[in-house]
Amino acid sequence: MTVEASGLSGFIERLEELPTLPAVAIRLIEVTTDNGTGIREVVRMIETDHAISAKVLKIANSAYYSRKGKVSTVERAAVLLGKDTIRSVVLTAMVFDCFRPTSSDSFDLVKFWSHCAACAIASEVMARRLEYPRPMDAFVAGLLHDMGKLVLACWNSQEYGQAVAEAQQSGSRLLEIEEERFGIGHTALAKLAMERWRFPADLIESAWLHHQPLSYFGEDPRHQLPFLVKAANSLCHIYRIGDSGDPGERWTQERLSMATGLNGEELNQISAQVLSRFEQVSKSFDWNANTADLYLSAVSRANRELSQIQLRLAAQTRHLELRDQVLTAFLRLNKALDGPVGPAQGLVEVLEMMGGLLPHRKMIGYVAQRQASSLEGCLKRSEQAALKRFSLPLDETASEPFESLTTRAQISFLQEALQQSDGAIEGGAEFAAMFQDPHLLIFPLECRRGLIGQMLLEVEPEVHQCQELLDSARSYSRGAALALDRLLLTEDLHHQAELLAQTGRKVEETERRLFHSERLASVGRLAAGAAHEINNPLTVISGHTELLLRSAGDQRQRRRLQEITRQIERISEITANLMGLARPAEPQIEPVQLKPLIEGTIHLLRQRTRVANIQVDKEMHPVPTILADPKQLEQVFLNLALNAVQAMPSGGRLFVRLGISEEEKEAQIDIRDSGKGIRPQDLPSIFDPFFTTKEEGEGTGLGLAICLSIIRNHGGRILVSSKPGKGSVFRILLPLNKPENPEYHSEAALDSDRAGDPPPQFDGCVLVVDDEEPIRQVLRQALSETGLELEFAEDGAAALNQLDNRSFDAVLLDLRMPKKAGIDVLRILRDTRPAMPVIIVSGVAHENEFEAAHQAGAFACIKKPFKMDVLMETLQQALKPSQES
């Protein structure tokens, strides 16, 4: 509640209209504060105002001051009292004469004056005990410290009385109630009024700061006037002397003793002095109060407070009992949920505990399980009945998760599901009608992820109206929501842990493949360099060997030359395998039936298995047609089957099975042998390039690496298991859907095996372009026997110069050369001489480069090292059109 603009706020704005102290009073305050003013000047000023003169004489003749006869003159009274006492008399008399508010039920003026007088006496006595230099200032400060309350009571005694009543009922600080209701407290209001009347600064600070915390006054506050007033005010509250209307912010006697340095006995003595001087001070200011009344008022107030304390203790006891029930339920719940308990079973435990806390007729509860996409619930038809579980499916395609729905939206969903359960949930329709009951209590199970569930209880009317019981149930429901959320988080954690484990396995496999790819990249760089450095000299050796074969007549010499040719072919095959491993050709995708492909592979090995005494068994199950490169798959099957045969030198059993994997997503081919097996320490390395367990000269170590590369290019996998002495199983898994690799088509190079035959004879002029001089020399020697006219160029730029100077019937062109690459020369020739046949001869080119050469218009592509018969046959075909013309 706040005051209207025409109320206190307007009153403060019109502070100029507050009662004004007489001019003589203001002047007296000034001169009594000035140490340079003499007592005679003070006497002259007092004599100018009859009211002040009478008040000074009355106080001078009081029992406290007058001990040697009656004081009849102002001068004698002034000498007797002193300037400090006169200033105090003027301040208090004039201020209290200005404010004469009416009492209200809650703000009793008599008790208020009593409290002010008691606080003034206590402030003065404490000041003397603590050796404060101006004890009379302490008296005035204590007397006027609550002057702001007088201002508020003068503004509107009824409104202010309501504020005092609210503070007393709630036990809150009156200052906070004032600030909340009126926008200003009595301390700030007193400061405004005192500044208006030009009061001394220390008195203003005492009225303004006496509610500040102890820490505000520093380490030793005992010589600060606001602290003395605060301590005196606390002493009056402790001993219940008077009543200022403020029940809050009370110190205990121990705290007051610690703050002031006065022990309990000294504080008791001060309180006794306050009571002994109270009646005298009251009469000095015309207040109708006496010590007996003050003592009886303190006793009466203490009795009232004791009754209130007893009532509060009874309420606290009831509150603690309910709190103890809730804590006991929490302990039992935590014990029940300690272990592998799922959210559904956790809900049962939560509802059992809730039923013990809150009497009810019916109860239903549920919790949303995100992982299971279901609503797990329990219902109870009476307080004595057992809980029965039910489950409702949640829509996984909903636009928002169930936990984000409002309380009413979730209840509507549950109500509709119960109505439509068709007996699947016993009593479903009965519980659906329960949602219309006016005494239905709803306890949301809410946590950080949202509204994970609810508990709904149908209760008796008296339970519905017991707020304490409902508050305890709400407190329990908040804790139960956290417990269920913990179970849901644990379930999510287990799910995420499983996903993480799966991801870890995938990452490990990816890292392994990446490592393998990096190794292959290294092999690729090695292969590219090796192919260039090996194939070119190998071509020279192969050429000279073929030339020697043509002229050799001795059969022993011819056999030696043929052995050299076979070893050249072996080196060439190793180089080709290296290139194929590092940069495997893209599969030529087409529909493939695996069964006839595998059976064809087994048929190719029939002679070797028969000789090796190996029994071949097969188990072929229907498998859908897949999209793959049949030649590459045949290479894999043949390689694995040959390895199996070689692993059984003394005979054994080869078993081949075709079927569908357990996940029904892949075609599965198992190739099992009963051979010597693979040592465990060798298993991790068998797919590494150049790794082999065969004898020297029996294998290159590239077969399995190439198989793995081919299968991965098809989007598949190869798994292997082996036990030494019991054989090995290689399992190939190929996806039933189309792999992501693009289609690729290439032309096969021409081949011939007619080494040693006489060279063919034909006419024509051929330009040979190669950057290797030995290759140009061997081609010069080999082709010169055919009757061809030959010209030679060492790079692409020289070749173009010669082509500009004369015409040629054909060109033999290397791809990788300095100055200008062969592919660039080929493209220029296609633009300028489209009919001229160009035969590409290269030792390092990949199938993709050969394909690019074909697309650029190459007549044929031949890999180094090549057989001279193949080269001559290709030249003969290239020159045939020109010869015919």
Disulfide bonds with the S-S distance in Angstrom:
none
